[in-house]
Amino acid sequence: MFPVLCNGWQIISPGKSFTVYAATATEKSEWMAHINKCVQDLIAKYGRKSVLATMDPSPVWVPDSDASTCMCCRKSEFSLVNRRHHCRKCGIVCCGACASRRWMFPHQSAKPLRVCSTCYNKLSLSSDANPGRSSALNNKPTESSGEDSSDSEAENASNGPTNGQPTFYER
């Protein structure tokens, strides 16, 4: 499920994923060509990091403006008191109760990050079936928003594209 992007594209990597928009189709083509050239230059200089190919990409977050209610329970309305939280696994917008669990994603942060209840349950089942995978570090509801641990550019700067190449999604 990818949104329609007018002169836009998504850059997907394990550390951080985001949507980029250009003013015109020509500008978009120029940006994409330049990004691909930079990636090729980095690959030529440093080689591919095969470990990145095995990592799950970070989600592109659903914009806050697209969610007036929790996308998990579909009951909780957001306000100044009832804050929005993004699941670090799927990117949806959740209320505090639905995003009260945390999971460790070493490629995104050194600290456990918020996940929605759906992703937490899937990750828990996956962890039980595959010991050695990322695990839950805090099963209790949290008082912290977790916002400080997800946007650290220093932590994410070392993370590259998923397979040494950027992944572009267009519509």
C-alpha angles and dihedrals in degrees: 000000000000124000122241106264117200103209088340138116139181125242110207124195137148094253102043137350127196147160121252126197130198127199094236140014089250092054089048091053091048092050093048092048091049093048091049091049091051091049091050090049091051092048090050091049101041106014127231122309102222092188089069091061090065095051124096113244121247112252125249103243121241105245114255089235090062094061123061091161135033111284091213107048094017088211109083114085117209122239140147088287099038104058131204119243128188122223107235091212103050104010099233122142114250140175120249093261094052092045098043096114127083133209132189115248104175093188091057104037145348088235130065111267134214118269130180119251092254094054092042091056092047092047091048092052091046091048091051091050094044112036111201096043122114113299141204114265101183122029094176124090111268132228094205120079093222088223093125095061101051105055102048106133091196092058094045098040094085093053115096135189119306096261104009090281130081116251114225123195119193135179 
